[in-house]
Amino acid sequence: MAKDMIEVIAKVLVIIGGLNWGLTAFGYNIVNMLLGSVPVAEQAVYVIVGLSALYVAYKMVMEK
């Protein structure tokens, strides 16, 4: 049960990260807009999203 929840959270964070990357092409960085005044929080979000991407990639490779 908890493992399924971790996978869902990781996938949601990867989607959010992908959307943020896509929006940067149009000059918008949602994470920076929301947390730019707190650089440590902004950096933490980037680290968490990056770790989520690594987790999702690992799960994809290990399922084959």
C-alpha positions, 0 to 999 in steps of 0.5 A, spaced: 500 500 500 505 505 501 509 502 496 503 504 491 502 511 494 510 512 493 509 510 486 503 515 485 507 521 488 513 520 484 509 520 478 505 526 479 512 530 481 515 527 475 509 530 471 509 537 475 516 537 473 515 536 466 510 541 465 514 546 469 520 544 464 515 545 458 513 552 461 520 555 461 520 554 453 514 560 454 518 564 459 514 561 465 517 557 471 512 556 476 516 553 481 520 560 481 514 564 481 511 560 487 517 559 491 522 564 488 522 568 495 525 562 498 531 559 494 532 553 499 525 551 498 525 552 491 531 548 490 528 542 495 522 542 490 527 541 484 531 536 488 525 532 490 522 532 483 529 530 480 529 524 485 522 522 483 524 522 476 530 517 478 525 513 482 520 512 476 526 511 471 529 505 476 522 502 476 521 502 469 528 499 468 527 494 473 520 492 470 523 489 464 
